[in-house]
Structures are given as C-alpha cells and as structure tokens.
Amino acid sequence: MTEQAILDAAARLEAGALVAFPTETVYGLGADAENPAAVAAIYAAKGRPQDHPVIVHVAPGADLDYWAADVPDEARKLAQAFWPGPLTMIVKRHAHIPDAVSGGQDTVGIRCPSHPVAMALLAAFKGGKGGVAAPSANKFGNVSPTTAQHVQDEFDEEFGAGDITVLDGGSSQVGIESTIVDLSRLATHGPVLLRPGHIGAAEIAAVIGAMPAAPDAAAPRASGTLESHYAPKAPVALADTARLPGLLTTLAGRGRRVAVIRYSPMLVQASAQELLPNDPAGYAFGLYAALRTMDRADVELILVETPPQHDTWLGINDRLRRAAFGSAGIIDRFLAN
C-alpha cells in the first residue's frame, strides 16, 4: 500500500465519498462520521436499516472527549489496554456528533483499529482528528468480508459506477468483528457485553474490575447484534461432532447437496468441505472465508460442526448462531422429505 494511495483515500473521505479499508477484524465500508450525507451513503450501499448504528473508527491518541459527552474512567483504561485493537466502546454521544452514526440514539460506538492500513488512513484523514464511520463492507446481513476481493464481490455494481474505493491490505488478521462493550450506563447497569469478540469479558474485567453483564432489553442497539446476521445465501445449520458424519451420509443418500465446515480430523461425505484450525484464533481467521467458499459450491445447506463451548470460542459461536438463525429446523425438514 503506497502513501499516495492512503492520501488519495483520505481525500475521498473528506470529499464525502466511500472508502472500503482493512481492519484487523474485517473490512469496513467507511465515510466521514461527521458528514450525515456520507454516512447515509453507507446505509444506501449496504441496504442497512437506518436505526442500526455504525462504529466510528479513530486514530491512535484520538481525543475521546471530542466524540463522547462523558468519558468514564473505565473507557480510558480500556483504551489504554486494548487500543489499537478489536474493542468497541459504547459511550454517550457528544451533542455535536451527528446521530446518523448512532441510529438516532444518544450513544456512539468508538474503536481504534490496529491494522496498519487503517491506522495510516485514520492518521491521514483530517490530520488524524477525524472519525470514519464504518460497518463491515458487505450488503446488510451477509457474511463480513476479510479480503478486498470479498468487498468487490459484494459491491460489483457500485464498483462499476466508481462509487467506492477499496484499499487492499491483505486478509484481516482476527477475522470476526470487534468486541462491543457498553459503558454508557455504568451507574445503573455496569459494563454490558453487547457483542463478544477476540477480547473476552474476563480480559475486560481484569482491566476495569467488573465483569461485563449480558445484554438487557434496554441496552443500546449496536452493530451486528440482530438475531439473523453474518449469513451466506445458502442455509446454515450446526451439528455436534458425534452426529456430523452420520448426518452427512444420510443427507447425501437422499440426494442433498451439502457442504461442511469442520475442525475435527474425520472422514465425511460432502459435496464440498473446509477444515479449519481447532484453536479459536485460527478458526476465527478462516471462518468467513470458509462460509463464502462453501456458498459458491452450489449446495443446498452448509453444515457446520458445532465449535467447542469454551469462553474463548464465544465470539465464534455468536456469529454462527446468528448465521444459522434464519435456517432453524432445516435439517429436520431435509430428513422428513
């Protein structure tokens, strides 16, 4: 990635255009967070509901007080511990920050990414003083992109019109979206884990001295927390390790075209398959690319070996649960026919 490419992309952001860029989690579709028209262009390109907030990405050393009406000590401690890195903090939005980034809420999600291309872009944009609103660079509800090619696959029509610039920074190192912790209601609810990710609740608790609670009904809306999300076009279902080989054999015997994503070393009968590492970091790195590859295999179902239920796999299990939400009961329907 050349310095000129970074400067050109920063100039496009300042002009109100969209720029897709790599972060360590997934690729983001970015716009000037203080330009409501530019933020609206993100929503239009993605087909994103207007009340679903986006995350504001800032450069290292950014002034949190510029973005937040109130910055609790817990936020400063977490920023010092985990930024740049895959942690988003929800805080009260400063009055001068447009509510376009927060889906109309009085809160805002802020993150400082660690990918070198993202950091260079944020440093160049408005001299490092600006913020880039950026959800994942895909059509709303689809599998998040972890390469520049994935972004191009999502927005081929927009690329034809030249509406979106893409910075290619290779594969995203983490592979699933950032952890989101709500710090906007500490006095009444304490910290709340809205979305699990690479940084776990125990790691957050070790810094701020309080274990984040599970989401409650009054929690702020946050990116990637709808029940159905991260889904390929083909239905997704999960199956336990012991059940997987027999289930695949039965479905194949009924003429069903089934792809499988697994981490266990076993022989299985499938139309297509991906073997991912059996450690959470390696699995997360390859998950979205595997879902996209299996989705191109012309199958009726993507069957995923249920991952371990240990806390270190919480973010992965969260993404797979949401990917499979819209396909509930599909295995039983296939077996009944």
N, C-alpha and C positions, 0 to 999 in steps of 0.2 A: 504494500500500500504506500503510494507516494505522498509526500507532504502536500503537493499540489492537489491531489485528489481529495484530501481531507479539507483543504481550504475551499475548494470548489463546492464540496458538500455543505460546509458550514455557511457559505454564501447563499446556497439554495435554500437552506433552512431559514436564514434571515429574510429571504425574499418571499417566504410563505409556502415554499414547495415541500414535498415529502421526500424523506431520505430513509431508506432501509439500511440498517447498520448492525454489525455483530455485537452481541454482548456475550459474556461468559455463560449465560443461561441459554437464551435462544436469540434469534434475530428480532430486532424491533423495527416497527414502522414509525418513524419519527417526524415530528413537526414542532415548531416553536410553541412552547407551552403557554406563552403569553399572547398568542395570536389566535383568538377564537375561530376565525375563518380557516386557519391552517389546521387546527385541531378538528374542526368539522370535516375537513377533507379526509382525515384518517378514518373517521366514522363512516363516511361515504364509501371509501375504498374497501373497507372491511365488511360493510354491511352490519356494523356494530350498533346495538341499541343505545340510544342517546343517554340513558340513565346508568350505563355501565362504565364506571370510571377507568381512567388510564393512569399509568405511573409516570411521574416526572423524573427524568434522569438528569443528574447534576454532576459537575466536575469535582474531582478531589479538592477538599478545602472549601467547598461551597458554603455560603452563608445561610444556614438553616433558618435564621430569623427572618430572612427575606421571604421565604416561602411559607412559613408557619406563623400563625398568630401566637402560638405558645409552644415553646420547645422544652419539654420536660428534661430533667437531668438524665432520665433513662434513655432518651433518644440520643443525647450527646455521648453517653457511654457506649451505646450500641454502635453508633457511627465510628467511634474511635476503635472499637474492637473488630468490626466486620466490614467497614468500608475502606477502600473499594471492594465490593463483593456482593454476593447474591442475597441481600437483605433489603426489603422494602419496609419502610416505617410509615404508618398512617398517623398523621397529626392534624391538629386544627389548621385549616387553610387561612392564610393571611387574606385580608379583605381585598387587596389589590390583585390577587391571583384569580384569573377568570375561572368561574365554576364549570366551564366547558371540560376541564381536565378531571373533574370530580363527579361528573354525572349529576350536577346540581346539589351535591352535598356540601356541608361546611368543613369537610376534611380534604386532605390531599395525601397521596402516596408518593414518597420520595425515595430515590435509590441512587447510589453512586456505583456504576458498574466497573468491573476490573479488567475487561477486555482492552488490550492496548489500542485498538482502533476506536472503540467507543470513547476511551479517555482522551485520545487525541482529538476526536471530533468535538467533544464537550469543551475541551480546552480552547479550541479554535472558535467555537460558536459564541459570539458576543464577548470575546475575550475571556471566556471561562465563567462569565457571570450569568449566562442564560440557563434555561432548563429545556430539555427536549422531552415532550410528551410522547411516549412510545409504548403501545401494546405490542404483542407479538405480530410479526409481519405475515399474517395469513388471513384468509377470509374467516369471519367470526364463527367460532365453534369448531374449526378444523384443527388438525394436528399442527402444532407450532413448528416453525422452520428452524433448523440448526445449521443450514448451509445457505449460501447465496443462491444456489440452484433451486432450493426449496422455495425461496421467495419468488424467483422467476416463474416457477411452476404455478404459484398461487395467483400471480398478478400479470399473466401474459398479455391480457388485453390492455391493461394500464401501461405496461411496458411498450406496447405498440404505439401508444399515444405519447410516450415520453414523459409521463406524469411523475414517475417515481425513479429516483436514483438509488442504486444499490452499491454499498461498499462491501467488497468481498474480503472477509477476514478469516477464511477457513471455517472449520467446524467449531461450533460452540463447545467449550470445554466441559461445562456442567451438564447441559442437555435438557434440564427441566427448569421451569420458571422459578423466580426468586421466592424465598420465604416471605410471607407478609405478616407483620405483627402490628396490631392496633394499639397505639399509645395515646389515643385521643380521649379516652375515658378512664384514665388511671384512678381518679378519685373514687369512682363508683364501681368500676369493673376490673381494675388492674389491667395488666397486659393481656391481650387476646390473640391467639394464633389463628389468623384468618385463612392462611394457605400454607401448608407445610412445604418444605423445600430442602435444599442442600444444608442449610443451617438449621439445626434442630432446636426444639423447645428447651432441652436441657442446656444447650450451649447459650441460649439467650438468658436463661435463668442464672447461669453461672456469672453473667456479667451484671445483671440488674437485681439479683437477689430475690426474684419472684418467678414462679413457673407460669408461663402463659396459659390461660384458660382456653377451653374450646369455644368456638363461636356461639354467640347467643342471638336471639331473634332481633335484638335492637342494634346489632353490630353494623358498622358502616359497610356498604357494598364495596367490594374490591374486585380487582381483575382476576379472571379465571376461577371464580368461585360458584358459578352456576352449576346445577346438578349435571347437566349434559354439556360436555366441553371436551376439547382435545381429541375429537373423534374423526377417524378416516371415513371414507364413503362406505366401505364395507362394514357390516355389523361386527362388533367386538364382543367376545364373551370370555370369561375366565373359567379355568378348570384346575382342580387340585392336581398335584403331581401324580398321585396314585391313579387317578381316574383318566388322565390325559391319553395314554397310549390306547387303551380300550375304546375310549370315546372316539378317537380319530379313526380307528379301524372300523367301528360301526358306521360312522358318518360316510367314510369312503365306500363302504359296502352298499350304502344307499344312494351312491352316485353324487354325493355332495362334494363340492369343490371347497376345500378348507385349507387355509394357511395356518401355520402355528409359529408362535414366538415362545421360546423356552430358554431356560438357563441350566436345566439338568441334562447330563450326558445320557441320553436314551435314544433308542431307535424308534421312530414313529413314522406312520404312514400319512403323508400330507401332500397337497398339491404344491405347496411352497413352504419354506421354513427358514427361520433365523434363529441362530444360537447366540444369546447374549451372555456376557460375563455373569458369574454368580456372586459378584460383590455389588453393593448398591451404587457406588460411584461409576463403575464400568457399565452397569446396566442402564443407569440414567443417561449416560453419554450416548448410548446406542438406541435408546427406546424409540424416539420419534422417527429417526431414520428407518428403523425396522418397520414401524407401522406404515410409513409411506411406501417402502419397498413391497410389503405384503399387499398393500392396497392396489398396487399396479399389477398384481399377479392374476387378475380376473377370477377372484374367488367369491364365494357366497358368504363366507364367515372367516374372521380372523380369531383364532382360538389362542388365548394367552395362558401359559402356565402361571397359576397364582403365585406371586412372589412371596418370600418369607414375610411374616407379620411383625418382625422386629422393628423397633422405633426408627432405626436407620433406614428402613425402607418405606417410611410413612409417606414421603413425597411421591414416590413411585406408585404406591398403592392408591393414593389420592387421584393421580392422573388417570390410572387405568380404570378406577371405579367410575370416574366421570365419562371416560371414553366409551364405557360399556353401558352407561345408564339408559340410553335410548334403545338398547337391544335386549332388554330384560325379557327372559323367557324364550329366547330364540332357540336355544339348544333343545328344550322340551318340544318346541314346535317342529324342529327338524326330525326329532326321534319319533314323533307321533305320526308323521306323514311317510 
